[in-house]
Amino acid sequence: MFPLLIAACLNFSDFDKNLRSSGYQAIWRGLNKTQDTVNIIYQNEQSKWVVIAVSPNGTACERASGNVSEIIIQKIGADIHG
């Protein structure tokens, strides 16, 4: 669980505010197949990351987090071995 938060689920605006005040930026988002949940990935300058899911009622829940990340490709179709 993300260590700066007391609960794994909060109102999205509170979750977003907590992450941004801790140096995280939203870097990706996508709508799930049933179009009822937005998934957002946040990352900070130390390559720490957090994935949250936001339900239609505005509740955001942490789904995963980690301490290491790297960008594999920056554009669809790019060669990752280039």
Biopython code that builds the backbone (N, CA, C, O; Angstrom):
import numpy as np
from Bio.PDB.StructureBuilder import StructureBuilder

atoms = [
    (1, "MET", "N", (0.831, -1.178, 0.000)),
    (1, "MET", "CA", (0.000, 0.000, 0.000)),
    (1, "MET", "C", (0.877, 1.244, 0.000)),
    (1, "MET", "O", (1.978, 1.238, 0.551)),
    (2, "PHE", "N", (0.389, 2.296, -0.614)),
    (2, "PHE", "CA", (1.103, 3.566, -0.682)),
    (2, "PHE", "C", (1.283, 4.108, 0.733)),
    (2, "PHE", "O", (0.284, 4.347, 1.411)),
    (3, "PRO", "N", (2.506, 4.312, 1.206)),
    (3, "PRO", "CA", (2.765, 4.605, 2.611)),
    (3, "PRO", "C", (2.274, 5.959, 3.112)),
    (3, "PRO", "O", (2.135, 6.129, 4.323)),
    (4, "LEU", "N", (2.006, 6.923, 2.247)),
    (4, "LEU", "CA", (1.611, 8.241, 2.711)),
    (4, "LEU", "C", (0.118, 8.358, 2.978)),
    (4, "LEU", "O", (-0.346, 9.373, 3.498)),
    (5, "LEU", "N", (-0.623, 7.338, 2.630)),
    (5, "LEU", "CA", (-2.062, 7.390, 2.802)),
    (5, "LEU", "C", (-2.506, 6.436, 3.896)),
    (5, "LEU", "O", (-1.931, 5.360, 4.066)),
    (6, "ILE", "N", (-3.516, 6.829, 4.627)),
    (6, "ILE", "CA", (-4.036, 5.982, 5.694)),
    (6, "ILE", "C", (-4.872, 4.848, 5.121)),
    (6, "ILE", "O", (-4.783, 3.715, 5.595)),
    (7, "ALA", "N", (-5.669, 5.132, 4.126)),
    (7, "ALA", "CA", (-6.543, 4.121, 3.528)),
    (7, "ALA", "C", (-6.133, 3.883, 2.089)),
    (7, "ALA", "O", (-5.518, 4.746, 1.462)),
    (8, "ALA", "N", (-6.473, 2.712, 1.563)),
    (8, "ALA", "CA", (-6.166, 2.397, 0.170)),
    (8, "ALA", "C", (-7.181, 3.026, -0.772)),
    (8, "ALA", "O", (-6.941, 3.077, -1.979)),
    (9, "CYS", "N", (-8.318, 3.510, -0.252)),
    (9, "CYS", "CA", (-9.337, 4.166, -1.071)),
    (9, "CYS", "C", (-9.701, 5.520, -0.463)),
    (9, "CYS", "O", (-9.887, 5.646, 0.748)),
    (10, "LEU", "N", (-9.796, 6.509, -1.315)),
    (10, "LEU", "CA", (-10.177, 7.868, -0.924)),
    (10, "LEU", "C", (-10.973, 8.485, -2.063)),
    (10, "LEU", "O", (-11.042, 7.925, -3.157)),
    (11, "ASN", "N", (-11.571, 9.633, -1.803)),
    (11, "ASN", "CA", (-12.148, 10.430, -2.867)),
    (11, "ASN", "C", (-11.020, 10.776, -3.832)),
    (11, "ASN", "O", (-9.909, 11.078, -3.397)),
    (12, "PHE", "N", (-11.292, 10.735, -5.146)),
    (12, "PHE", "CA", (-10.225, 10.951, -6.133)),
    (12, "PHE", "C", (-9.482, 12.263, -5.914)),
    (12, "PHE", "O", (-8.253, 12.283, -5.983)),
    (13, "SER", "N", (-10.188, 13.351, -5.654)),
    (13, "SER", "CA", (-9.498, 14.640, -5.516)),
    (13, "SER", "C", (-8.545, 14.624, -4.324)),
    (13, "SER", "O", (-7.479, 15.236, -4.381)),
    (14, "ASP", "N", (-8.914, 13.933, -3.243)),
    (14, "ASP", "CA", (-8.017, 13.815, -2.091)),
    (14, "ASP", "C", (-6.810, 12.946, -2.417)),
    (14, "ASP", "O", (-5.683, 13.278, -2.048)),
    (15, "PHE", "N", (-7.046, 11.837, -3.108)),
    (15, "PHE", "CA", (-5.962, 10.934, -3.500)),
    (15, "PHE", "C", (-4.981, 11.679, -4.401)),
    (15, "PHE", "O", (-3.769, 11.628, -4.194)),
    (16, "ASP", "N", (-5.521, 12.371, -5.403)),
    (16, "ASP", "CA", (-4.703, 13.123, -6.346)),
    (16, "ASP", "C", (-3.905, 14.203, -5.623)),
    (16, "ASP", "O", (-2.714, 14.367, -5.886)),
    (17, "LYS", "N", (-4.535, 14.932, -4.729)),
    (17, "LYS", "CA", (-3.864, 15.998, -3.976)),
    (17, "LYS", "C", (-2.722, 15.430, -3.129)),
    (17, "LYS", "O", (-1.634, 16.004, -3.087)),
    (18, "ASN", "N", (-2.969, 14.302, -2.454)),
    (18, "ASN", "CA", (-1.920, 13.669, -1.643)),
    (18, "ASN", "C", (-0.731, 13.228, -2.485)),
    (18, "ASN", "O", (0.421, 13.443, -2.106)),
    (19, "LEU", "N", (-1.012, 12.610, -3.628)),
    (19, "LEU", "CA", (0.075, 12.158, -4.494)),
    (19, "LEU", "C", (0.872, 13.336, -5.047)),
    (19, "LEU", "O", (2.102, 13.328, -5.021)),
    (20, "ARG", "N", (0.164, 14.349, -5.548)),
    (20, "ARG", "CA", (0.864, 15.515, -6.123)),
    (20, "ARG", "C", (1.674, 16.260, -5.075)),
    (20, "ARG", "O", (2.767, 16.738, -5.377)),
    (21, "SER", "N", (1.171, 16.371, -3.853)),
    (21, "SER", "CA", (1.925, 17.056, -2.803)),
    (21, "SER", "C", (3.146, 16.244, -2.368)),
    (21, "SER", "O", (4.048, 16.771, -1.717)),
    (22, "SER", "N", (3.168, 14.960, -2.730)),
    (22, "SER", "CA", (4.318, 14.097, -2.426)),
    (22, "SER", "C", (5.270, 13.969, -3.609)),
    (22, "SER", "O", (6.175, 13.135, -3.586)),
    (23, "GLY", "N", (5.075, 14.792, -4.650)),
    (23, "GLY", "CA", (6.000, 14.810, -5.780)),
    (23, "GLY", "C", (5.633, 13.896, -6.938)),
    (23, "GLY", "O", (6.430, 13.731, -7.861)),
    (24, "TYR", "N", (4.447, 13.297, -6.913)),
    (24, "TYR", "CA", (4.009, 12.423, -7.999)),
    (24, "TYR", "C", (3.273, 13.226, -9.066)),
    (24, "TYR", "O", (2.644, 14.243, -8.775)),
    (25, "GLN", "N", (3.363, 12.750, -10.312)),
    (25, "GLN", "CA", (2.626, 13.321, -11.428)),
    (25, "GLN", "C", (1.845, 12.211, -12.107)),
    (25, "GLN", "O", (2.324, 11.082, -12.208)),
    (26, "ALA", "N", (0.642, 12.528, -12.575)),
    (26, "ALA", "CA", (-0.110, 11.569, -13.374)),
    (26, "ALA", "C", (0.569, 11.478, -14.738)),
    (26, "ALA", "O", (0.775, 12.496, -15.400)),
    (27, "ILE", "N", (0.920, 10.254, -15.161)),
    (27, "ILE", "CA", (1.638, 10.100, -16.437)),
    (27, "ILE", "C", (0.865, 9.282, -17.457)),
    (27, "ILE", "O", (1.233, 9.269, -18.632)),
    (28, "TRP", "N", (-0.205, 8.594, -17.038)),
    (28, "TRP", "CA", (-0.980, 7.763, -17.973)),
    (28, "TRP", "C", (-2.354, 7.536, -17.394)),
    (28, "TRP", "O", (-2.514, 7.453, -16.177)),
    (29, "ARG", "N", (-3.359, 7.433, -18.265)),
    (29, "ARG", "CA", (-4.686, 7.026, -17.815)),
    (29, "ARG", "C", (-5.399, 6.306, -18.936)),
    (29, "ARG", "O", (-5.139, 6.545, -20.115)),
    (30, "GLY", "N", (-6.290, 5.430, -18.557)),
    (30, "GLY", "CA", (-7.058, 4.676, -19.538)),
    (30, "GLY", "C", (-8.378, 4.231, -18.944)),
    (30, "GLY", "O", (-8.500, 4.055, -17.732)),
    (31, "LEU", "N", (-9.352, 4.054, -19.799)),
    (31, "LEU", "CA", (-10.683, 3.614, -19.410)),
    (31, "LEU", "C", (-10.763, 2.108, -19.602)),
    (31, "LEU", "O", (-10.318, 1.590, -20.627)),
    (32, "ASN", "N", (-11.329, 1.392, -18.620)),
    (32, "ASN", "CA", (-11.388, -0.064, -18.752)),
    (32, "ASN", "C", (-12.419, -0.494, -19.790)),
    (32, "ASN", "O", (-13.152, 0.335, -20.328)),
    (33, "LYS", "N", (-12.468, -1.786, -20.065)),
    (33, "LYS", "CA", (-13.300, -2.328, -21.140)),
    (33, "LYS", "C", (-14.781, -2.013, -20.975)),
    (33, "LYS", "O", (-15.476, -1.757, -21.958)),
    (34, "THR", "N", (-15.265, -2.030, -19.740)),
    (34, "THR", "CA", (-16.687, -1.726, -19.503)),
    (34, "THR", "C", (-16.932, -0.228, -19.342)),
    (34, "THR", "O", (-18.063, 0.190, -19.093)),
    (35, "GLN", "N", (-15.910, 0.561, -19.478)),
    (35, "GLN", "CA", (-15.962, 2.020, -19.432)),
    (35, "GLN", "C", (-16.553, 2.553, -18.140)),
    (35, "GLN", "O", (-17.256, 3.563, -18.142)),
    (36, "ASP", "N", (-16.265, 1.868, -17.029)),
    (36, "ASP", "CA", (-16.762, 2.364, -15.756)),
    (36, "ASP", "C", (-15.659, 2.671, -14.760)),
    (36, "ASP", "O", (-15.941, 3.145, -13.660)),
    (37, "THR", "N", (-14.413, 2.413, -15.119)),
    (37, "THR", "CA", (-13.299, 2.704, -14.221)),
    (37, "THR", "C", (-12.148, 3.307, -15.009)),
    (37, "THR", "O", (-11.741, 2.772, -16.041)),
    (38, "VAL", "N", (-11.630, 4.418, -14.520)),
    (38, "VAL", "CA", (-10.446, 5.031, -15.103)),
    (38, "VAL", "C", (-9.252, 4.590, -14.277)),
    (38, "VAL", "O", (-9.261, 4.711, -13.052)),
    (39, "ASN", "N", (-8.235, 4.084, -14.932)),
    (39, "ASN", "CA", (-6.992, 3.703, -14.264)),
    (39, "ASN", "C", (-5.949, 4.772, -14.562)),
    (39, "ASN", "O", (-5.773, 5.178, -15.711)),
    (40, "ILE", "N", (-5.262, 5.223, -13.524)),
    (40, "ILE", "CA", (-4.277, 6.285, -13.663)),
    (40, "ILE", "C", (-2.962, 5.821, -13.035)),
    (40, "ILE", "O", (-2.944, 5.247, -11.946)),
    (41, "ILE", "N", (-1.876, 6.080, -13.739)),
    (41, "ILE", "CA", (-0.550, 5.774, -13.201)),
    (41, "ILE", "C", (0.130, 7.092, -12.849)),
    (41, "ILE", "O", (0.178, 8.017, -13.660)),
    (42, "TYR", "N", (0.655, 7.162, -11.628)),
    (42, "TYR", "CA", (1.438, 8.294, -11.158)),
    (42, "TYR", "C", (2.880, 7.842, -10.983)),
    (42, "TYR", "O", (3.137, 6.681, -10.662)),
    (43, "GLN", "N", (3.823, 8.762, -11.194)),
    (43, "GLN", "CA", (5.241, 8.453, -10.993)),
    (43, "GLN", "C", (5.931, 9.689, -10.426)),
    (43, "GLN", "O", (5.504, 10.815, -10.684)),
    (44, "ASN", "N", (7.003, 9.478, -9.651)),
    (44, "ASN", "CA", (7.789, 10.613, -9.164)),
    (44, "ASN", "C", (9.192, 10.577, -9.770)),
    (44, "ASN", "O", (9.509, 9.678, -10.549)),
    (45, "GLU", "N", (10.014, 11.532, -9.421)),
    (45, "GLU", "CA", (11.355, 11.623, -10.016)),
    (45, "GLU", "C", (12.288, 10.506, -9.582)),
    (45, "GLU", "O", (13.322, 10.291, -10.215)),
    (46, "GLN", "N", (11.950, 9.788, -8.515)),
    (46, "GLN", "CA", (12.772, 8.670, -8.054)),
    (46, "GLN", "C", (12.302, 7.340, -8.647)),
    (46, "GLN", "O", (12.709, 6.278, -8.175)),
    (47, "SER", "N", (11.456, 7.384, -9.669)),
    (47, "SER", "CA", (10.919, 6.216, -10.366)),
    (47, "SER", "C", (9.939, 5.406, -9.525)),
    (47, "SER", "O", (9.622, 4.271, -9.882)),
    (48, "LYS", "N", (9.450, 5.964, -8.411)),
    (48, "LYS", "CA", (8.387, 5.304, -7.660)),
    (48, "LYS", "C", (7.078, 5.541, -8.405)),
    (48, "LYS", "O", (6.889, 6.591, -9.019)),
    (49, "TRP", "N", (6.180, 4.569, -8.350)),
    (49, "TRP", "CA", (4.935, 4.671, -9.097)),
    (49, "TRP", "C", (3.771, 4.130, -8.282)),
    (49, "TRP", "O", (3.952, 3.329, -7.365)),
    (50, "VAL", "N", (2.562, 4.587, -8.637)),
    (50, "VAL", "CA", (1.321, 4.166, -8.006)),
    (50, "VAL", "C", (0.265, 4.055, -9.097)),
    (50, "VAL", "O", (0.143, 4.950, -9.933)),
    (51, "VAL", "N", (-0.502, 2.964, -9.097)),
    (51, "VAL", "CA", (-1.633, 2.798, -10.007)),
    (51, "VAL", "C", (-2.903, 2.912, -9.174)),
    (51, "VAL", "O", (-3.058, 2.217, -8.171)),
    (52, "ILE", "N", (-3.810, 3.791, -9.592)),
    (52, "ILE", "CA", (-5.097, 3.888, -8.918)),
    (52, "ILE", "C", (-6.218, 3.626, -9.910)),
    (52, "ILE", "O", (-6.070, 3.849, -11.112)),
    (53, "ALA", "N", (-7.337, 3.150, -9.389)),
    (53, "ALA", "CA", (-8.552, 2.959, -10.184)),
    (53, "ALA", "C", (-9.602, 3.900, -9.624)),
    (53, "ALA", "O", (-9.810, 3.952, -8.412)),
    (54, "VAL", "N", (-10.268, 4.646, -10.503)),
    (54, "VAL", "CA", (-11.286, 5.612, -10.092)),
    (54, "VAL", "C", (-12.636, 5.133, -10.600)),
    (54, "VAL", "O", (-12.837, 4.985, -11.806)),
    (55, "SER", "N", (-13.561, 4.891, -9.675)),
    (55, "SER", "CA", (-14.894, 4.416, -10.036)),
    (55, "SER", "C", (-15.794, 5.591, -10.426)),
    (55, "SER", "O", (-15.442, 6.741, -10.167)),
    (56, "PRO", "N", (-16.944, 5.322, -11.042)),
    (56, "PRO", "CA", (-17.841, 6.400, -11.457)),
    (56, "PRO", "C", (-18.292, 7.311, -10.307)),
    (56, "PRO", "O", (-18.604, 8.478, -10.541)),
    (57, "ASN", "N", (-18.332, 6.803, -9.083)),
    (57, "ASN", "CA", (-18.757, 7.650, -7.964)),
    (57, "ASN", "C", (-17.622, 8.520, -7.425)),
    (57, "ASN", "O", (-17.825, 9.255, -6.459)),
    (58, "GLY", "N", (-16.436, 8.454, -8.024)),
    (58, "GLY", "CA", (-15.322, 9.306, -7.638)),
    (58, "GLY", "C", (-14.390, 8.708, -6.606)),
    (58, "GLY", "O", (-13.448, 9.371, -6.171)),
    (59, "THR", "N", (-14.631, 7.456, -6.199)),
    (59, "THR", "CA", (-13.744, 6.794, -5.258)),
    (59, "THR", "C", (-12.518, 6.276, -5.993)),
    (59, "THR", "O", (-12.633, 5.605, -7.019)),
    (60, "ALA", "N", (-11.338, 6.595, -5.456)),
    (60, "ALA", "CA", (-10.077, 6.143, -6.050)),
    (60, "ALA", "C", (-9.430, 5.146, -5.100)),
    (60, "ALA", "O", (-9.301, 5.409, -3.905)),
    (61, "CYS", "N", (-9.026, 4.001, -5.639)),
    (61, "CYS", "CA", (-8.384, 2.960, -4.829)),
    (61, "CYS", "C", (-7.043, 2.595, -5.437)),
    (61, "CYS", "O", (-6.912, 2.445, -6.652)),
    (62, "GLU", "N", (-6.055, 2.454, -4.575)),
    (62, "GLU", "CA", (-4.740, 2.022, -5.032)),
    (62, "GLU", "C", (-4.822, 0.572, -5.479)),
    (62, "GLU", "O", (-5.403, -0.260, -4.781)),
    (63, "ARG", "N", (-4.250, 0.262, -6.628)),
    (63, "ARG", "CA", (-4.232, -1.109, -7.149)),
    (63, "ARG", "C", (-2.848, -1.720, -7.103)),
    (63, "ARG", "O", (-2.713, -2.937, -6.980)),
    (64, "ALA", "N", (-1.818, -0.894, -7.198)),
    (64, "ALA", "CA", (-0.439, -1.388, -7.172)),
    (64, "ALA", "C", (0.485, -0.209, -6.957)),
    (64, "ALA", "O", (0.115, 0.937, -7.213)),
    (65, "SER", "N", (1.704, -0.497, -6.482)),
    (65, "SER", "CA", (2.720, 0.540, -6.346)),
    (65, "SER", "C", (4.089, -0.134, -6.329)),
    (65, "SER", "O", (4.200, -1.336, -6.090)),
    (66, "GLY", "N", (5.114, 0.649, -6.583)),
    (66, "GLY", "CA", (6.453, 0.088, -6.592)),
    (66, "GLY", "C", (7.508, 1.164, -6.509)),
    (66, "GLY", "O", (7.207, 2.357, -6.527)),
    (67, "ASN", "N", (8.755, 0.725, -6.418)),
    (67, "ASN", "CA", (9.875, 1.645, -6.242)),
    (67, "ASN", "C", (10.768, 1.796, -7.464)),
    (67, "ASN", "O", (11.666, 2.638, -7.464)),
    (68, "VAL", "N", (10.547, 1.007, -8.495)),
    (68, "VAL", "CA", (11.405, 1.051, -9.674)),
    (68, "VAL", "C", (10.534, 1.034, -10.927)),
    (68, "VAL", "O", (9.570, 0.273, -11.014)),
    (69, "SER", "N", (10.879, 1.870, -11.883)),
    (69, "SER", "CA", (10.173, 1.857, -13.170)),
    (69, "SER", "C", (11.100, 2.380, -14.251)),
    (69, "SER", "O", (12.095, 3.048, -13.969)),
    (70, "GLU", "N", (10.761, 2.069, -15.479)),
    (70, "GLU", "CA", (11.484, 2.622, -16.611)),
    (70, "GLU", "C", (10.548, 2.679, -17.796)),
    (70, "GLU", "O", (9.645, 1.852, -17.926)),
    (71, "ILE", "N", (10.760, 3.650, -18.655)),
    (71, "ILE", "CA", (9.973, 3.771, -19.875)),
    (71, "ILE", "C", (10.577, 2.833, -20.903)),
    (71, "ILE", "O", (11.764, 2.921, -21.215)),
    (72, "ILE", "N", (9.751, 1.931, -21.431)),
    (72, "ILE", "CA", (10.247, 0.974, -22.428)),
    (72, "ILE", "C", (10.156, 1.583, -23.818)),
    (72, "ILE", "O", (11.127, 1.568, -24.576)),
    (73, "ILE", "N", (8.987, 2.119, -24.151)),
    (73, "ILE", "CA", (8.823, 2.821, -25.420)),
    (73, "ILE", "C", (8.055, 4.107, -25.143)),
    (73, "ILE", "O", (7.266, 4.181, -24.201)),
    (74, "GLN", "N", (8.288, 5.097, -25.958)),
    (74, "GLN", "CA", (7.586, 6.357, -25.785)),
    (74, "GLN", "C", (6.497, 6.539, -26.830)),
    (74, "GLN", "O", (5.682, 7.455, -26.722)),
    (75, "LYS", "N", (6.474, 5.684, -27.831)),
    (75, "LYS", "CA", (5.484, 5.814, -28.887)),
    (75, "LYS", "C", (5.133, 4.424, -29.384)),
    (75, "LYS", "O", (6.012, 3.586, -29.585)),
    (76, "ILE", "N", (3.849, 4.184, -29.580)),
    (76, "ILE", "CA", (3.411, 2.905, -30.108)),
    (76, "ILE", "C", (4.079, 2.672, -31.460)),
    (76, "ILE", "O", (4.087, 3.554, -32.318)),
    (77, "GLY", "N", (4.634, 1.485, -31.642)),
    (77, "GLY", "CA", (5.310, 1.148, -32.883)),
    (77, "GLY", "C", (6.817, 1.359, -32.821)),
    (77, "GLY", "O", (7.540, 0.941, -33.726)),
    (78, "ALA", "N", (7.295, 2.003, -31.763)),
    (78, "ALA", "CA", (8.744, 2.209, -31.630)),
    (78, "ALA", "C", (9.414, 0.881, -31.290)),
    (78, "ALA", "O", (8.808, 0.020, -30.651)),
    (79, "ASP", "N", (10.636, 0.721, -31.708)),
    (79, "ASP", "CA", (11.399, -0.483, -31.433)),
    (79, "ASP", "C", (12.060, -0.370, -30.060)),
    (79, "ASP", "O", (12.902, 0.504, -29.856)),
    (80, "ILE", "N", (11.692, -1.238, -29.117)),
    (80, "ILE", "CA", (12.263, -1.141, -27.773)),
    (80, "ILE", "C", (13.708, -1.627, -27.729)),
    (80, "ILE", "O", (14.402, -1.396, -26.738)),
    (81, "HIS", "N", (14.168, -2.288, -28.768)),
    (81, "HIS", "CA", (15.546, -2.776, -28.791)),
    (81, "HIS", "C", (16.465, -1.853, -29.591)),
    (81, "HIS", "O", (17.668, -2.091, -29.690)),
    (82, "GLY", "N", (15.880, -0.796, -30.161)),
    (82, "GLY", "CA", (16.550, 0.131, -31.037)),
    (82, "GLY", "C", (17.811, 0.646, -30.588)),
    (82, "GLY", "O", (18.437, 1.442, -31.288)),
]
sb = StructureBuilder()
sb.init_structure("model")
sb.init_model(0)
sb.init_chain("A")
sb.init_seg("    ")
for serial, (resi, resn, name, xyz) in enumerate(atoms, 1):
    if name == "N":
        sb.init_residue(resn, " ", resi, " ")
    sb.init_atom(name, np.array(xyz, "f"), 0.0, 1.0, " ", f" {name:<3s}", serial, name[0])
structure = sb.get_structure()
